[in-house]
Amino acid sequence: MEDTFNAMGLAIGVAFLFIFMVLASQFESLIHPFTLMVSVPLAMVGAILALAMTGNSISMGSLIGIIC
């Protein structure tokens, strides 16, 4: 079980590195991919916090809004 989690952690790390490299080649910058990869998860957390503060539940419509 521990070997599986270690392999999964390595796979996730390699995937993030590959995504960063592809974004860096597209933007021709090292700062822009980093800001994009940080801002997307923070935006999702903000959307979920806004739903919780307004008392709304996470529905299919809100999930579509978070993704788009």
Distance bins in CASP14 RR format, pairs under 12 A and 6 or more apart:
PFRMAT RR
TARGET T0000
AUTHOR 0000-0000-0000
RMODE 2
METHOD distances of the structure
MODEL  1
1 7 0 0 0 0 0 1 0 0 0 0 0
1 8 0 0 0 0 0 1 0 0 0 0 0
2 8 0 0 0 0 0 1 0 0 0 0 0
2 9 0 0 0 0 0 1 0 0 0 0 0
3 9 0 0 0 0 0 1 0 0 0 0 0
3 10 0 0 0 0 0 1 0 0 0 0 0
4 10 0 0 0 0 0 1 0 0 0 0 0
4 11 0 0 0 0 0 1 0 0 0 0 0
5 11 0 0 0 0 0 1 0 0 0 0 0
5 12 0 0 0 0 0 1 0 0 0 0 0
6 12 0 0 0 0 0 1 0 0 0 0 0
6 13 0 0 0 0 0 1 0 0 0 0 0
7 13 0 0 0 0 0 1 0 0 0 0 0
7 14 0 0 0 0 0 1 0 0 0 0 0
8 14 0 0 0 0 0 1 0 0 0 0 0
8 15 0 0 0 0 0 1 0 0 0 0 0
9 15 0 0 0 0 1 0 0 0 0 0 0
9 16 0 0 0 0 0 1 0 0 0 0 0
9 17 0 0 0 0 0 1 0 0 0 0 0
10 16 0 0 0 0 0 1 0 0 0 0 0
10 17 0 0 0 0 0 1 0 0 0 0 0
11 17 0 0 0 0 0 1 0 0 0 0 0
11 18 0 0 0 0 0 1 0 0 0 0 0
12 18 0 0 0 0 0 1 0 0 0 0 0
12 19 0 0 0 0 0 1 0 0 0 0 0
13 19 0 0 0 0 1 0 0 0 0 0 0
13 20 0 0 0 0 1 0 0 0 0 0 0
13 21 0 0 0 0 0 1 0 0 0 0 0
13 37 0 0 0 0 0 1 0 0 0 0 0
14 20 0 0 0 0 0 1 0 0 0 0 0
14 21 0 0 0 0 0 1 0 0 0 0 0
15 21 0 0 0 0 0 1 0 0 0 0 0
15 22 0 0 0 0 0 1 0 0 0 0 0
15 37 0 0 0 0 0 1 0 0 0 0 0
16 22 0 0 0 0 0 1 0 0 0 0 0
16 23 0 0 0 0 0 1 0 0 0 0 0
16 33 0 0 0 0 0 1 0 0 0 0 0
16 34 0 0 0 0 0 1 0 0 0 0 0
16 37 1 0 0 1 0 0 0 0 0 0 0
16 38 0 0 0 0 0 1 0 0 0 0 0
16 41 0 0 0 0 0 1 0 0 0 0 0
17 23 0 0 0 0 0 1 0 0 0 0 0
17 24 0 0 0 0 0 1 0 0 0 0 0
17 33 0 0 0 0 0 1 0 0 0 0 0
17 37 0 0 0 0 0 1 0 0 0 0 0
18 24 0 0 0 0 0 1 0 0 0 0 0
18 25 0 0 0 0 0 1 0 0 0 0 0
18 33 0 0 0 0 0 1 0 0 0 0 0
18 37 0 0 0 0 0 1 0 0 0 0 0
19 25 0 0 0 0 0 1 0 0 0 0 0
19 26 0 0 0 0 0 1 0 0 0 0 0
19 33 1 0 0 1 0 0 0 0 0 0 0
19 34 0 0 0 0 0 1 0 0 0 0 0
19 36 0 0 0 0 1 0 0 0 0 0 0
19 37 1 0 0 1 0 0 0 0 0 0 0
19 40 0 0 0 0 0 1 0 0 0 0 0
20 26 0 0 0 0 0 1 0 0 0 0 0
20 27 0 0 0 0 0 1 0 0 0 0 0
20 29 0 0 0 0 0 1 0 0 0 0 0
20 30 0 0 0 0 1 0 0 0 0 0 0
20 31 0 0 0 0 0 1 0 0 0 0 0
20 32 0 0 0 0 0 1 0 0 0 0 0
20 33 1 0 1 0 0 0 0 0 0 0 0
20 34 1 0 0 1 0 0 0 0 0 0 0
20 35 0 0 0 0 0 1 0 0 0 0 0
20 36 0 0 0 0 1 0 0 0 0 0 0
20 37 1 0 0 1 0 0 0 0 0 0 0
20 38 0 0 0 0 0 1 0 0 0 0 0
21 27 0 0 0 0 0 1 0 0 0 0 0
21 30 0 0 0 0 0 1 0 0 0 0 0
21 33 0 0 0 0 1 0 0 0 0 0 0
21 34 0 0 0 0 0 1 0 0 0 0 0
21 37 0 0 0 0 0 1 0 0 0 0 0
22 33 0 0 0 0 1 0 0 0 0 0 0
22 36 0 0 0 0 0 1 0 0 0 0 0
22 37 0 0 0 0 0 1 0 0 0 0 0
23 29 0 0 0 0 1 0 0 0 0 0 0
23 30 0 0 0 0 1 0 0 0 0 0 0
23 31 0 0 0 0 0 1 0 0 0 0 0
23 32 1 0 0 1 0 0 0 0 0 0 0
23 33 1 1 0 0 0 0 0 0 0 0 0
23 34 0 0 0 0 1 0 0 0 0 0 0
23 35 0 0 0 0 0 1 0 0 0 0 0
23 36 1 0 0 1 0 0 0 0 0 0 0
23 37 1 0 0 1 0 0 0 0 0 0 0
23 38 0 0 0 0 0 1 0 0 0 0 0
23 40 0 0 0 0 0 1 0 0 0 0 0
24 30 1 0 1 0 0 0 0 0 0 0 0
24 31 0 0 0 0 1 0 0 0 0 0 0
24 32 1 0 0 1 0 0 0 0 0 0 0
24 33 1 0 1 0 0 0 0 0 0 0 0
24 34 0 0 0 0 1 0 0 0 0 0 0
24 35 0 0 0 0 0 1 0 0 0 0 0
24 36 0 0 0 0 0 1 0 0 0 0 0
24 37 0 0 0 0 0 1 0 0 0 0 0
25 32 0 0 0 0 0 1 0 0 0 0 0
25 33 0 0 0 0 1 0 0 0 0 0 0
26 32 0 0 0 0 1 0 0 0 0 0 0
26 33 0 0 0 0 1 0 0 0 0 0 0
26 36 0 0 0 0 0 1 0 0 0 0 0
27 33 1 0 1 0 0 0 0 0 0 0 0
27 34 0 0 0 0 0 1 0 0 0 0 0
27 35 0 0 0 0 1 0 0 0 0 0 0
27 36 0 0 0 0 1 0 0 0 0 0 0
27 37 0 0 0 0 0 1 0 0 0 0 0
29 35 0 0 0 0 1 0 0 0 0 0 0
29 36 0 0 0 0 0 1 0 0 0 0 0
30 36 0 0 0 0 0 1 0 0 0 0 0
30 37 0 0 0 0 0 1 0 0 0 0 0
31 37 0 0 0 0 0 1 0 0 0 0 0
31 38 0 0 0 0 0 1 0 0 0 0 0
32 38 0 0 0 0 0 1 0 0 0 0 0
32 39 0 0 0 0 0 1 0 0 0 0 0
33 39 0 0 0 0 0 1 0 0 0 0 0
33 40 0 0 0 0 0 1 0 0 0 0 0
34 40 0 0 0 0 0 1 0 0 0 0 0
35 42 0 0 0 0 0 1 0 0 0 0 0
35 43 0 0 0 0 0 1 0 0 0 0 0
36 42 0 0 0 0 0 1 0 0 0 0 0
36 43 0 0 0 0 0 1 0 0 0 0 0
37 43 0 0 0 0 0 1 0 0 0 0 0
38 44 0 0 0 0 0 1 0 0 0 0 0
38 45 0 0 0 0 0 1 0 0 0 0 0
39 45 0 0 0 0 0 1 0 0 0 0 0
39 46 0 0 0 0 0 1 0 0 0 0 0
40 46 0 0 0 0 0 1 0 0 0 0 0
40 47 0 0 0 0 0 1 0 0 0 0 0
40 66 0 0 0 0 0 1 0 0 0 0 0
40 67 0 0 0 0 0 1 0 0 0 0 0
41 47 0 0 0 0 0 1 0 0 0 0 0
41 48 0 0 0 0 0 1 0 0 0 0 0
41 66 0 0 0 0 0 1 0 0 0 0 0
42 48 0 0 0 0 0 1 0 0 0 0 0
42 49 0 0 0 0 0 1 0 0 0 0 0
43 49 0 0 0 0 0 1 0 0 0 0 0
43 50 0 0 0 0 0 1 0 0 0 0 0
43 65 0 0 0 0 0 1 0 0 0 0 0
43 66 0 0 0 0 1 0 0 0 0 0 0
43 67 0 0 0 0 0 1 0 0 0 0 0
43 68 0 0 0 0 0 1 0 0 0 0 0
44 50 0 0 0 0 0 1 0 0 0 0 0
44 51 0 0 0 0 0 1 0 0 0 0 0
44 58 0 0 0 0 0 1 0 0 0 0 0
44 62 0 0 0 0 0 1 0 0 0 0 0
44 63 0 0 0 0 0 1 0 0 0 0 0
44 65 0 0 0 0 0 1 0 0 0 0 0
44 66 1 0 1 0 0 0 0 0 0 0 0
44 67 0 0 0 0 1 0 0 0 0 0 0
44 68 0 0 0 0 0 1 0 0 0 0 0
45 51 0 0 0 0 0 1 0 0 0 0 0
45 52 0 0 0 0 0 1 0 0 0 0 0
45 66 0 0 0 0 0 1 0 0 0 0 0
46 52 0 0 0 0 1 0 0 0 0 0 0
46 53 0 0 0 0 1 0 0 0 0 0 0
46 54 0 0 0 0 0 1 0 0 0 0 0
46 66 0 0 0 0 1 0 0 0 0 0 0
47 53 0 0 0 0 0 1 0 0 0 0 0
47 54 0 0 0 0 0 1 0 0 0 0 0
47 56 0 0 0 0 0 1 0 0 0 0 0
47 58 0 0 0 0 1 0 0 0 0 0 0
47 61 0 0 0 0 0 1 0 0 0 0 0
47 62 1 0 0 1 0 0 0 0 0 0 0
47 63 0 0 0 0 1 0 0 0 0 0 0
47 64 0 0 0 0 0 1 0 0 0 0 0
47 65 1 0 0 1 0 0 0 0 0 0 0
47 66 1 0 1 0 0 0 0 0 0 0 0
47 67 0 0 0 0 1 0 0 0 0 0 0
47 68 0 0 0 0 0 1 0 0 0 0 0
48 54 0 0 0 0 0 1 0 0 0 0 0
48 55 0 0 0 0 0 1 0 0 0 0 0
48 56 0 0 0 0 0 1 0 0 0 0 0
48 57 0 0 0 0 0 1 0 0 0 0 0
48 58 1 0 0 1 0 0 0 0 0 0 0
48 62 0 0 0 0 1 0 0 0 0 0 0
48 63 0 0 0 0 0 1 0 0 0 0 0
48 65 0 0 0 0 0 1 0 0 0 0 0
48 66 1 0 0 1 0 0 0 0 0 0 0
49 55 0 0 0 0 0 1 0 0 0 0 0
49 56 0 0 0 0 0 1 0 0 0 0 0
49 58 0 0 0 0 0 1 0 0 0 0 0
49 66 0 0 0 0 0 1 0 0 0 0 0
50 56 0 0 0 0 1 0 0 0 0 0 0
50 58 0 0 0 0 0 1 0 0 0 0 0
50 62 0 0 0 0 1 0 0 0 0 0 0
50 65 0 0 0 0 0 1 0 0 0 0 0
50 66 0 0 0 0 1 0 0 0 0 0 0
51 57 1 0 0 1 0 0 0 0 0 0 0
51 58 1 0 0 1 0 0 0 0 0 0 0
51 59 0 0 0 0 1 0 0 0 0 0 0
51 61 0 0 0 0 0 1 0 0 0 0 0
51 62 1 0 1 0 0 0 0 0 0 0 0
51 63 0 0 0 0 0 1 0 0 0 0 0
51 65 0 0 0 0 0 1 0 0 0 0 0
51 66 0 0 0 0 1 0 0 0 0 0 0
52 58 0 0 0 0 1 0 0 0 0 0 0
52 62 0 0 0 0 0 1 0 0 0 0 0
54 62 0 0 0 0 0 1 0 0 0 0 0
55 62 0 0 0 0 0 1 0 0 0 0 0
56 62 1 0 0 1 0 0 0 0 0 0 0
56 63 0 0 0 0 0 1 0 0 0 0 0
57 63 0 0 0 0 0 1 0 0 0 0 0
58 64 0 0 0 0 0 1 0 0 0 0 0
58 65 0 0 0 0 0 1 0 0 0 0 0
58 66 0 0 0 0 1 0 0 0 0 0 0
59 65 0 0 0 0 0 1 0 0 0 0 0
59 66 0 0 0 0 0 1 0 0 0 0 0
60 66 0 0 0 0 0 1 0 0 0 0 0
60 67 0 0 0 0 0 1 0 0 0 0 0
61 67 0 0 0 0 1 0 0 0 0 0 0
61 68 0 0 0 0 1 0 0 0 0 0 0
62 68 0 0 0 0 0 1 0 0 0 0 0
END
